[in-house]
Structures are given as structure tokens and as C-alpha cells.
Amino acid sequence: MSQTDTSDAVVIERTFAAPIDLVWRMWTDGDEFAGWYGPPGAVIPVADIDATVGGDRRVCMQMETPDGTMRMWFGGRHLTVEPPSLLVYSESHTDEHGIPAGDGPDTEVRVELTSVEGGTRMVMTHTGIPADSPGATGWNLAFDKLAAALAG
């Protein structure tokens, strides 16, 4: 996937009132990531993140539904890790063991961070999902939680 091809991608830009090192840690530390990832009501019981080139990611998002507890697993590998400004990783739906579920495409998440006056500018590009998909809504809701976590 090309880093400049955003025809099939969610691109979200946000500026957070927090230093770049803290925003970086929120993306690369499993405990921190679990604290903000997902829409309101979601919990992240598993966030195993090896933020090294070639390191694996394994994340479980859990939500309560009228039919009971729903768990979604995501797995991937870190492709680029350049602290504190660039993080790129692959992502796909998996089972709890990290085996691809085969129900969706492999995607790529690119997080670019830049120090700006008063905080950090983030540009997140999730290639492989349409800009108008539920994934775009989910990311925006998660970034609202990230902003609140950074402010707290």
C-alpha cells in the first residue's frame, strides 16, 4: 500500500494539547492504548503491543450488546517505528490467537506525529477501509477518548 494513496482510506487529523512523547506512548504502550482505543462503551481487555519493527500487535475490543458480550480481535505487525514521529502497522481481523479471520482485508495504519505550538499534531491514515465506513466513525470516537485521556 502506498503511503500517498488515500483513495480507500480513513484520514483523520487532530491536534492534542499534549507533548509528542506522551501521544507517542499512548499509541505504543499497551496499557495506555487500552485506556482510549475503541468507541465509548468498549473495553480493551488485551492490548499486546511490541512497538519494534517486525513486532506484533494483538488487540481485543469487547462490547456488551443485547445478545451478550461481543469480542473483536485485531492483529498485525509493526512495519515502521520511528519514535516519536512515525508509526506504521498492518492490521486485520483475527481470532484470539492472532490467526487471520479471513473476513476482511489486511489494512495499514500510519500515525504521523509532529510537535506544534501547544501540543502535538497527529495525522492518522488507515488504508484499506473506505473513508465513509463505520471504521471512520469508530476512529473519531476513539480519538475523542484519547483527547480526554491526554487532558486528564
C-alpha positions in Angstrom: 0.0 0.0 0.0 1.3 3.4 -0.9 1.6 6.0 1.9 0.2 8.6 -0.5 -2.8 6.6 -1.9 -5.7 7.7 0.3 -8.5 6.8 -2.2 -9.5 3.9 0.0 -8.6 5.2 3.4 -9.7 7.0 6.5 -7.6 10.1 7.1 -8.0 11.9 10.4 -6.1 14.9 11.6 -6.2 16.1 15.2 -4.2 18.3 17.4 -3.8 17.3 21.0 -2.8 19.6 23.9 -0.1 17.2 25.0 3.7 16.7 24.3 4.6 14.5 21.4 6.3 11.9 23.7 3.1 11.4 25.6 1.0 11.0 22.4 3.6 8.5 21.1 3.3 6.5 24.3 -0.5 6.4 24.0 0.0 4.6 20.7 2.8 2.3 21.6 2.3 1.2 25.3 -0.4 -1.5 25.5 -1.8 -0.3 28.9 -2.1 3.3 27.6 -3.6 2.2 24.3 -6.2 0.1 26.1 -7.3 3.2 28.0 -8.5 5.1 24.9 -8.9 2.8 22.0 -12.4 2.0 20.8 -15.8 3.8 20.9 -17.4 4.7 24.2 -18.6 1.6 26.0 -15.8 -0.6 24.6 -13.2 -2.1 26.8 -9.8 -3.4 25.7 -9.0 -6.5 27.8 -6.0 -7.3 25.7 -3.5 -4.9 24.1 -0.3 -6.6 23.5 1.9 -4.2 21.5 5.6 -4.9 20.7 6.4 -1.5 19.2 9.5 -2.6 17.3 10.0 -3.1 13.6 8.6 -6.6 13.0 6.9 -6.6 16.4 3.4 -8.0 16.7 0.2 -6.3 17.8 -2.7 -8.2 19.3 -5.8 -6.2 20.5 -9.2 -7.3 21.7 -12.1 -4.9 21.8 -15.0 -6.0 23.9 -18.5 -4.6 23.9 -21.8 -5.5 25.5 -24.7 -6.0 23.1 -28.3 -7.0 23.5 -27.2 -10.5 22.5 -24.4 -10.6 25.1 -20.7 -9.9 25.1 -19.1 -9.3 21.7 -15.3 -9.6 21.2 -13.4 -8.4 18.2 -9.7 -9.3 17.8 -7.2 -7.4 15.7 -3.7 -8.4 14.9 -0.8 -7.0 12.9 2.8 -6.3 12.7 4.8 -3.0 13.1 6.3 -2.0 9.8 7.9 1.3 10.7 8.7 2.6 14.2 10.5 6.0 14.3 9.9 7.4 17.8 8.3 9.8 18.4 7.1 10.8 15.0 6.1 7.8 12.8 4.3 4.5 13.5 3.1 2.2 10.7 1.5 -1.2 11.3 -0.6 -3.7 9.5 -4.0 -4.7 10.9 -6.6 -7.4 10.2 -9.4 -9.2 12.0 -8.0 -12.2 13.7 -9.1 -14.8 16.2 -7.8 -14.7 19.8 -4.6 -16.5 18.8 -3.7 -14.0 16.1 -4.8 -16.2 13.2 -6.4 -14.0 10.4 -10.2 -14.4 10.4 -10.5 -14.1 6.7 -13.5 -11.8 6.9 -11.8 -8.6 5.8 -8.8 -7.1 4.1 -5.4 -6.6 5.6 -5.2 -2.9 6.2 -2.4 -0.4 7.2 -2.4 2.2 9.9 0.0 5.1 9.6 0.4 7.6 12.5 2.4 10.7 11.9 3.1 13.0 14.9 4.5 16.5 14.8 5.3 18.9 17.6 3.3 22.1 17.2 2.9 25.1 19.5 0.8 24.0 22.4 0.8 20.3 21.6 1.0 17.5 19.0 -0.5 17.3 15.5 -1.5 13.8 14.6 -2.4 12.6 11.1 -3.7 9.0 11.1 -4.2 7.2 7.8 -6.0 3.9 7.9 -5.6 2.5 4.4 -7.8 -0.3 3.2 -11.1 0.9 4.6 -13.4 3.4 3.0 -13.5 7.0 4.3 -17.2 6.7 4.9 -17.1 3.4 6.7 -18.1 2.7 10.3 -14.4 2.4 10.9 -14.0 6.2 10.4 -16.7 6.8 13.0 -15.0 4.4 15.4 -11.7 6.2 15.0 -13.2 9.6 15.6 -14.9 8.4 18.7 -11.7 6.8 19.9 -9.7 10.0 19.3 -12.3 11.9 21.4 -11.4 9.4 24.2 -7.7 9.9 23.5 -8.1 13.7 23.8 -9.9 13.3 27.1 -7.2 10.9 28.4 -4.4 13.4 27.4 -6.3 16.3 29.0 -6.8 14.3 32.3 
